[in-house]
Amino acid sequence: MKLTDGVSRRRTALQRIVRLGLACACLLLVSAPAVAARVTVVLSDDSASYQEVYQVIRAYLDDTSHEVIRVYAKRLNAVSLNESRLAVAVGVRAAESLAALPVRPPVLAVLVPRVWYAKIGRTRLSGGGRSASAIYLDQPFERQVRLIRQAFPEVRRVGMLVSAEQSGLVGELDEALQAQRLSLVHVTLSGEERLITALENVLSDAELLLAVPDPLIFNRNTAQSLFLTSYRYHVPVLGYSHSLTRAGALLSLHSSPAQIGRQTAEWVKGTIQDTPVNLPPPAHPAYFSISINEQVARSLGFTLPPEAELERRLGEGY
């Protein structure tokens, strides 16, 4: 009887030791810090918008064990990416610099036009089976059309001027407009056609001009003429950046560098622990803002809901 009791006690003690060991192992797994990884952020240049994206990414990762380093596109080389698990390219020039390197980690390109990524960037960045993705500069057409409905309920004909390189956008915008019972007036600019002549052909029938990030149409050399012509036709412009609002667009739907930086940091934190890194599919900006040029609104005779109200409505999907 005593022998049986001794065996039972030893068995019970052994079970306690095993349970204690398992509990300690679980505690170590829970409390162990995440494996540190290096993220290299490549900036196209030292402009304020690119710097802001970098600063936001770094701030979001400050509470992690990950290391974030900054490199400029003109100084990028293979050594810059040593031990990097992920590279973030801010702007097209940064993405092109990364694509030119024979060896590179997975790349997340941000603040890049969707057309550029679809036609050029995706193929070049994902060469050799590497993982690549993007957060676009562009807002989705569906969101832009809903904004038109909210800000300009009387508008029925939306105009767009695009270069031949971006002519593929016409069908996408037309589909989004038709879903809201709106029609599209557009001209695809040929190499021989004058910009202002093509714009006047659009403005003669459109009630609102939608600007798209097409560098052959809207750039620092053409913006003033485009806005002045639209004023002359009394047609408001819906832009895609805060700078276009300041330059003369009645309002713009855009994502700030801080908002792009936030989304980028969320993607990085969500994927950096994966081996290999598995980035989400390319996407439009998740966070956005609306800016209104009140002086232009008064000059053209428009009364719009406040920016915050329009943002709330779009955010709620109205």
C-alpha positions in Angstrom: 0.0 0.0 0.0 2.8 2.4 1.0 4.7 1.5 -2.2 1.6 2.3 -4.3 1.2 5.7 -2.5 4.8 6.6 -3.2 4.5 5.9 -6.9 1.3 7.9 -7.0 3.0 10.9 -5.3 5.9 10.7 -7.7 3.6 10.6 -10.7 1.6 13.6 -9.4 4.8 15.6 -8.8 6.1 14.7 -12.3 2.8 15.9 -13.8 3.1 19.2 -11.9 6.6 19.7 -13.2 5.5 19.0 -16.8 2.5 21.4 -16.5 4.8 24.1 -15.0 7.3 23.6 -17.9 4.6 24.0 -20.4 3.3 27.1 -18.7 6.7 28.7 -18.7 7.2 27.9 -22.4 3.9 29.5 -23.3 4.9 32.6 -21.2 8.1 32.9 -23.1 6.4 32.6 -26.4 3.9 35.3 -25.5 6.5 37.7 -23.9 9.3 37.2 -26.4 9.9 40.3 -28.5 9.1 40.1 -32.3 12.2 39.3 -34.4 13.6 42.6 -35.5 13.6 43.4 -39.2 15.2 46.2 -41.3 12.9 48.3 -43.5 14.6 50.6 -46.0 12.5 53.6 -47.1 13.8 54.9 -50.5 12.7 58.5 -51.2 12.6 59.9 -54.8 14.1 63.2 -53.5 14.1 65.3 -50.3 10.8 67.1 -50.9 8.6 67.7 -47.9 5.8 65.3 -49.0 8.2 62.4 -49.3 9.9 63.2 -46.0 6.5 63.2 -44.3 5.7 59.7 -45.5 9.0 58.5 -44.1 8.6 60.3 -40.8 5.1 58.8 -40.3 6.3 55.3 -41.2 9.1 55.6 -38.7 6.8 57.0 -36.0 4.4 54.1 -36.4 7.3 51.5 -36.1 9.0 53.3 -33.1 7.2 51.0 -30.7 8.5 47.9 -32.4 11.9 46.2 -32.6 12.1 46.9 -36.3 14.7 49.2 -37.8 13.7 51.9 -40.3 16.4 53.5 -42.5 16.2 56.2 -45.1 18.0 56.3 -48.5 17.6 58.7 -51.4 17.1 57.3 -54.9 20.1 59.1 -56.3 22.4 57.4 -53.7 20.8 53.9 -53.8 22.9 50.9 -54.5 22.9 47.2 -53.6 24.8 47.9 -50.3 22.0 50.2 -49.2 19.7 47.2 -49.0 21.9 44.9 -47.0 19.9 42.9 -44.5 16.7 44.7 -45.5 13.6 42.5 -45.4 11.4 45.0 -47.2 12.0 48.2 -49.2 9.4 51.0 -49.4 9.7 53.2 -52.5 8.2 56.6 -52.1 7.4 58.0 -55.5 8.1 56.8 -59.0 11.8 57.7 -59.1 12.5 55.7 -56.0 10.6 52.7 -57.5 12.6 53.0 -60.7 15.8 53.1 -58.8 14.9 49.9 -56.9 13.8 48.2 -60.1 17.2 48.9 -61.7 19.0 46.8 -59.0 19.6 43.2 -59.9 19.1 42.1 -56.3 16.5 43.6 -54.0 14.0 42.7 -51.2 10.2 42.8 -51.7 9.1 46.3 -52.7 6.1 48.3 -51.7 5.8 51.4 -54.0 3.7 54.2 -52.6 2.6 57.6 -54.0 2.8 56.2 -57.5 0.1 56.6 -60.2 -1.9 53.5 -60.8 -1.4 53.6 -64.6 2.4 53.7 -64.1 2.3 50.7 -61.8 0.0 48.6 -64.0 2.0 49.3 -67.2 5.6 49.4 -66.0 6.1 49.2 -62.2 4.6 45.9 -61.4 6.6 44.0 -64.0 9.9 45.6 -63.3 9.6 45.4 -59.5 8.5 41.8 -59.4 11.1 40.5 -61.7 12.5 37.2 -60.7 9.4 36.3 -58.7 10.0 38.9 -56.0 7.0 40.2 -54.1 5.9 43.7 -55.0 2.8 45.8 -54.4 1.7 49.5 -54.4 -0.5 52.1 -52.7 -1.6 54.4 -55.4 -1.5 58.1 -55.6 -4.9 58.0 -57.4 -8.3 58.0 -55.7 -10.7 55.3 -57.0 -13.2 56.6 -59.6 -16.1 55.3 -57.5 -15.1 57.6 -54.6 -14.7 60.6 -56.9 -18.1 60.0 -58.5 -19.8 59.8 -55.1 -18.1 63.1 -54.2 -19.5 64.7 -57.4 -22.9 63.5 -56.4 -22.6 65.0 -52.9 -21.0 68.3 -53.8 -22.7 68.9 -57.2 -26.1 67.2 -57.2 -27.2 69.2 -60.3 -24.3 68.1 -62.4 -25.0 65.5 -65.1 -22.1 65.7 -67.5 -18.5 65.2 -66.3 -15.6 66.1 -68.5 -12.1 64.5 -68.6 -9.1 65.3 -70.8 -6.4 62.6 -71.0 -3.3 61.8 -72.9 -3.1 58.8 -75.2 -0.9 57.1 -72.6 -3.8 57.1 -70.1 -6.7 56.5 -72.5 -7.5 53.3 -70.7 -9.0 55.4 -67.8 -11.8 56.5 -70.0 -13.8 53.3 -69.9 -13.3 52.9 -66.1 -14.6 56.4 -65.4 -17.5 56.0 -67.8 -18.6 52.9 -66.0 -18.4 54.6 -62.6 -20.3 57.6 -63.9 -23.1 55.4 -65.5 -23.6 53.7 -62.1 -24.6 57.1 -60.7 -26.6 58.1 -63.9 -24.0 60.6 -65.0 -22.4 60.9 -68.5 -18.8 61.4 -69.6 -17.5 64.0 -72.0 -13.9 63.3 -72.9 -11.1 64.0 -75.3 -8.0 62.0 -75.7 -5.2 64.4 -76.6 -3.2 63.4 -79.7 0.4 64.4 -80.3 -0.6 67.1 -82.8 -3.6 68.6 -81.0 -3.2 71.8 -78.9 -4.0 71.3 -75.2 -6.3 74.3 -74.8 -8.2 73.4 -78.0 -8.9 69.9 -76.7 -9.9 71.3 -73.3 -12.3 73.8 -74.9 -13.9 70.9 -76.7 -14.6 69.2 -73.4 -15.7 72.3 -71.5 -18.2 73.3 -74.2 -20.4 70.4 -73.1 -19.2 69.4 -69.6 -20.6 70.8 -66.4 -17.6 69.8 -64.3 -14.0 68.9 -65.2 -12.4 65.9 -63.4 -8.6 66.2 -63.3 -6.6 63.0 -63.2 -2.9 62.7 -62.4 -1.7 62.7 -66.0 1.6 64.6 -66.2 1.1 65.3 -69.9 -2.1 67.2 -69.0 -1.7 68.7 -65.5 1.8 69.9 -64.7 3.4 73.1 -63.4 3.6 74.5 -66.9 0.0 73.9 -68.0 -2.1 74.2 -64.8 -2.6 77.9 -64.8 -3.8 77.9 -68.4 -6.2 75.0 -67.7 -7.7 76.7 -64.7 -8.1 80.0 -66.5 -9.8 78.3 -69.4 -12.2 76.4 -67.1 -13.1 79.7 -65.3 -13.9 81.3 -68.7 -16.3 78.5 -69.4 -17.7 78.6 -65.8 -16.8 75.0 -65.3 -15.5 73.9 -61.8 -12.5 71.6 -61.6 -12.3 68.6 -59.2 -8.7 68.0 -58.6 -6.5 65.2 -57.0 -4.2 67.1 -54.7 -4.2 69.9 -52.1 -1.8 71.8 -54.3 -4.3 71.8 -57.2 -6.9 73.2 -54.8 -4.5 76.0 -53.9 -3.7 76.5 -57.6 -7.4 76.9 -58.7 -9.4 73.7 -58.5 -12.7 74.4 -56.8 -12.1 71.3 -54.6 -9.9 68.2 -54.6 -10.1 64.7 -53.3 -6.7 63.5 -52.1 -4.7 61.6 -49.6 -2.1 63.5 -47.7 1.5 62.2 -47.3 0.6 61.5 -43.6 -2.4 59.4 -44.6 -0.3 57.5 -47.2 2.4 57.0 -44.5 -0.1 55.7 -42.1 -1.5 53.1 -44.5 2.1 52.1 -45.5 3.1 51.6 -41.9 0.0 49.4 -41.3 0.9 47.3 -44.3 4.6 47.0 -43.1 3.7 46.1 -39.6 1.2 43.5 -40.9 3.6 41.7 -43.2 7.2 42.3 -42.0 7.1 39.2 -39.8 6.1 36.9 -42.7 8.9 34.8 -44.2 8.9 35.5 -47.1 7.2 38.9 -46.9 3.7 38.6 -48.4 2.4 42.0 -49.3 -1.3 42.7 -49.9 -2.5 43.3 -53.5 -2.1 46.9 -54.9 -4.7 49.3 -53.6 -6.0 52.8 -53.7 -5.5 55.0 -50.6 -7.6 53.9 -47.6 -7.6 57.4 -46.0 -8.5 60.6 -47.8 -9.3 64.3 -47.3 -11.2 66.9 -49.2 -10.0 70.5 -49.7 -12.1 73.4 -51.0 -11.0 76.7 -52.5 -13.6 79.0 -51.0 -12.5 81.9 -53.2 -13.0 79.9 -56.4 -16.4 78.7 -55.1 -17.5 82.3 -54.5 -16.3 83.4 -57.9 -18.1 80.6 -59.7 -21.2 80.9 -57.5 -21.1 77.5 -55.8 -22.1 76.8 -52.2 -20.6 73.5 -51.0 -21.0 71.5 -47.8 -18.1 71.9 -45.4 -15.0 69.7 -46.1 -15.5 67.7 -42.9 -19.2 67.0 -43.8 -18.2 65.8 -47.3 -15.5 63.6 -45.8 -18.0 62.1 -43.4 -20.5 61.3 -46.1 -17.9 59.6 -48.3 -16.5 57.7 -45.3 -19.9 56.4 -44.5 -20.5 55.3 -48.1 -23.3 57.7 -48.8 
